[in-house]
Amino acid sequence: MKSVARRIVDRQVLHLIKQWLEAAVEEDDGHGHRKRTTTNRDSGRGTPQGAPISPLLSNLYMRRFILGWKPHARRWSAHIVNYADDFVICCKGQADQAMEAMRKLMEKLKLTVNDDKPHLCQLPQERFDFLGYTFGRCYSRKTGRAYVGTRPSKKSIKRMVDSITEETSRSRTCLDAETGVGRLNRKLTGWANYFSLGPVSSAYKAIDTHATQRLRQWLCKKHKVRGKGVTRYPNQYLREHLGLVNLPARTRDLPWAKA
């Protein structure tokens, strides 16, 4: 709250944020039983995971961390790239010392580092995931030239595949085709707008194939059509008549998509 009070002078807003931090959190034990906890209020630390106020508080603490990192940045040429509370430290060497310095600085800020996430990675021999992308060595399909670049991570692709599967589940057959395809298109377009850097053609093709197959199955279930529906609902019908987004076609306007 001290960090917040340095930037916000409105007492009512500060009071609201404090109430937000002390609000009870409802948890599910996985067996259908729910309980309300007040860990934040009892311990005086933390903020509910996923709360709308969390990004603001994360940015405040991240700013303190970045300011405290400046001496280390000059010493090891170690630069921080962050988004909210996710960050990567890029340095030319002495990564072990940089990792240890990061942990000590986090301890001074009374923050706990998730031990499952931090790890050392040496490019271009290795790869790492950050903000949904995989960073590492890529190869040009045209020339075979190696370069350090980005591509959608396997986890991001899997999450999108699972989202498409959920959107085209049997429980959604009550929707009309126009509404169903519209919901699916918004997901596909939003995903493609974000993942538009680097060689994305393979990821686009995989997701597009899954989307067309699932939509075809969804139509067969909706209209009680036997079989896989390839003849009755070909790709041309899905694209031209229902208006399903064609992800592979979008790569024509992406300068790095075919690299």
C-alpha positions in Angstrom: 0.0 0.0 0.0 2.9 2.3 0.6 4.0 2.0 -3.1 0.4 2.7 -4.2 0.1 5.7 -1.8 3.2 7.3 -3.5 1.2 7.6 -6.7 -2.4 7.8 -5.5 -3.5 10.6 -3.1 -7.3 10.0 -3.3 -8.2 8.4 0.1 -11.3 6.8 -1.2 -9.4 5.0 -4.0 -6.7 3.9 -1.5 -9.5 2.6 0.8 -11.1 0.7 -2.1 -7.8 -0.9 -3.1 -7.2 -2.0 0.5 -10.6 -3.6 0.7 -9.8 -5.3 -2.5 -6.7 -6.8 -1.1 -8.5 -8.0 2.1 -11.4 -9.5 0.2 -12.0 -13.2 0.8 -11.1 -15.6 -2.0 -13.4 -18.5 -2.8 -11.6 -21.7 -3.5 -12.7 -25.1 -4.9 -11.2 -28.3 -3.4 -11.9 -30.2 -6.7 -14.7 -32.2 -5.2 -17.5 -29.6 -5.6 -16.9 -28.1 -2.1 -16.1 -24.4 -1.9 -14.6 -22.4 0.9 -13.8 -18.8 1.5 -10.3 -17.8 2.7 -8.9 -14.6 3.9 -5.2 -15.4 3.7 -4.3 -11.9 2.4 -6.1 -10.2 5.3 -4.7 -12.5 7.9 -1.1 -12.4 6.8 -1.2 -8.9 5.4 0.5 -10.0 2.2 -0.5 -10.9 -1.3 -3.3 -10.3 -3.7 -5.9 -12.6 -5.1 -4.7 -14.5 -8.2 -6.4 -13.2 -11.3 -7.9 -10.1 -9.6 -8.3 -7.0 -11.9 -6.1 -5.1 -9.5 -3.2 -7.6 -9.7 -1.7 -6.1 -13.0 -1.5 -2.6 -11.4 0.2 -3.9 -8.2 2.5 -6.2 -10.3 3.6 -3.2 -12.4 4.4 -1.2 -9.2 6.6 -3.9 -7.8 8.2 -4.6 -11.2 9.2 -0.9 -11.4 10.9 -1.2 -8.1 12.7 -4.3 -9.2 13.8 -2.7 -12.5 15.1 0.4 -10.7 17.1 -1.8 -8.3 18.5 -3.8 -11.2 20.2 -0.9 -12.8 23.6 -1.5 -11.2 23.6 -5.1 -12.3 22.6 -4.1 -15.8 25.7 -2.0 -16.1 27.9 -4.7 -14.5 26.9 -7.6 -16.7 25.1 -5.9 -19.6 22.0 -7.7 -18.3 18.8 -6.2 -19.6 15.3 -7.0 -18.4 12.4 -7.5 -20.8 9.1 -7.7 -19.0 5.3 -7.8 -19.4 3.5 -7.3 -16.1 5.1 -9.8 -13.7 6.7 -12.0 -16.4 10.2 -11.1 -17.3 13.4 -12.4 -19.0 16.9 -11.2 -18.2 19.1 -11.1 -21.3 22.8 -11.1 -20.7 26.0 -11.9 -22.6 27.6 -13.9 -19.8 27.7 -14.6 -16.1 24.1 -15.8 -16.1 24.5 -17.6 -12.7 25.5 -14.4 -11.0 22.6 -12.6 -12.6 20.2 -15.3 -11.4 21.5 -15.0 -7.9 21.3 -11.2 -7.9 17.7 -11.4 -9.1 16.8 -13.7 -6.2 18.4 -11.5 -3.6 16.7 -8.4 -5.0 13.4 -10.2 -4.9 14.0 -11.1 -1.3 14.6 -7.5 -0.4 11.2 -6.6 -2.0 9.7 -9.5 0.1 8.6 -11.3 -3.0 8.8 -15.1 -3.5 10.1 -16.4 -6.8 8.3 -19.4 -8.3 11.0 -22.0 -8.4 9.3 -23.9 -11.2 9.7 -21.0 -13.7 13.2 -19.5 -13.5 15.8 -21.4 -15.5 19.0 -20.6 -17.5 18.9 -20.8 -21.2 21.8 -20.3 -23.7 20.8 -19.2 -27.1 20.9 -20.3 -29.9 21.6 -23.8 -28.7 18.5 -23.9 -26.4 15.0 -22.4 -26.5 12.7 -20.8 -24.0 9.1 -19.7 -23.9 7.9 -16.2 -23.1 4.5 -14.6 -23.5 3.2 -17.5 -25.6 6.2 -17.5 -28.0 9.2 -19.9 -28.2 12.5 -18.1 -28.7 15.4 -19.9 -30.2 17.0 -21.1 -33.4 14.8 -21.1 -36.5 15.6 -22.1 -40.1 14.5 -20.4 -43.3 12.5 -22.7 -45.5 13.8 -21.1 -48.6 17.5 -20.8 -47.9 18.0 -23.1 -44.8 19.7 -20.2 -43.1 19.7 -20.4 -39.3 18.7 -17.3 -37.2 17.4 -16.5 -33.8 13.6 -15.9 -34.0 10.2 -16.6 -32.5 7.4 -19.0 -33.2 4.1 -19.8 -31.4 4.9 -22.2 -28.5 3.5 -25.7 -28.3 1.5 -24.7 -25.2 -0.1 -21.8 -27.0 -1.1 -24.0 -29.9 -2.5 -26.6 -27.5 -4.5 -24.1 -25.6 -6.0 -22.8 -28.8 -6.8 -26.3 -30.0 -8.5 -27.0 -26.7 -10.5 -23.8 -27.0 -11.7 -24.7 -30.5 -12.7 -28.2 -29.2 -14.7 -26.6 -26.4 -16.3 -24.1 -28.8 -17.5 -26.9 -31.1 -18.6 -29.3 -28.4 -21.9 -31.2 -28.6 -23.4 -28.8 -25.9 -23.1 -25.9 -28.4 -25.2 -27.5 -31.2 -28.2 -25.5 -30.0 -26.6 -22.4 -31.5 -27.3 -21.6 -35.2 -24.5 -22.0 -37.6 -24.0 -18.3 -38.1 -23.5 -17.7 -34.4 -21.3 -20.7 -33.9 -19.0 -19.8 -36.8 -18.9 -16.1 -35.6 -17.7 -17.2 -32.1 -15.1 -19.5 -33.7 -13.9 -16.7 -36.0 -13.4 -14.3 -33.2 -11.1 -16.8 -31.4 -9.2 -17.6 -34.6 -8.8 -14.0 -35.6 -7.7 -12.9 -32.1 -5.2 -15.7 -31.8 -3.7 -15.0 -35.3 -3.5 -11.2 -34.6 -1.3 -11.9 -31.6 0.8 -14.8 -33.1 1.9 -13.0 -36.2 5.7 -12.9 -35.7 8.2 -15.3 -37.2 7.4 -18.6 -39.0 3.8 -19.1 -38.2 2.7 -21.0 -41.2 2.9 -24.5 -39.6 1.0 -23.3 -36.5 -1.7 -21.7 -38.6 -2.1 -24.8 -40.8 -2.4 -27.1 -37.7 -5.0 -24.9 -36.0 -6.9 -24.3 -39.3 -7.1 -28.1 -39.9 -8.4 -28.7 -36.4 -11.0 -25.9 -36.8 -12.4 -27.2 -40.1 -12.6 -30.8 -38.8 -14.3 -29.7 -35.6 -16.7 -27.4 -37.3 -17.6 -30.2 -39.8 -18.2 -32.6 -36.9 -20.3 -30.0 -35.1 -22.5 -29.5 -38.2 -23.0 -33.3 -38.5 -24.0 -33.5 -34.9 -26.3 -30.5 -35.2 -28.1 -31.8 -38.3 -27.8 -35.5 -37.4 -25.7 -36.3 -40.5 -23.9 -39.7 -40.5 -20.3 -40.0 -41.3 -17.6 -37.3 -41.2 -19.5 -34.9 -43.4 -16.6 -34.2 -45.8 -18.9 -34.5 -48.9 -21.8 -32.5 -47.5 -19.6 -29.9 -45.7 -16.4 -29.5 -47.7 -13.9 -26.8 -46.9 -15.3 -24.6 -49.7 -18.7 -24.6 -48.1 -17.2 -23.8 -44.7 -15.3 -20.9 -46.1 -17.6 -19.4 -48.7 -21.0 -20.2 -47.3 -20.5 -20.1 -43.5 -17.6 -17.6 -43.6 -15.0 -19.6 -41.6 -11.7 -17.7 -41.3 -8.9 -19.1 -43.5 -5.8 -18.9 -41.3 -3.2 -20.1 -43.9 -4.4 -17.4 -46.3 -3.5 -14.7 -43.7 0.2 -15.5 -44.0 0.4 -13.8 -47.4 0.3 -10.4 -45.7 2.9 -11.4 -43.0 6.5 -10.6 -44.1 8.2 -13.1 -41.8 5.5 -15.9 -41.9 7.3 -17.9 -44.6 10.8 -17.4 -43.3 
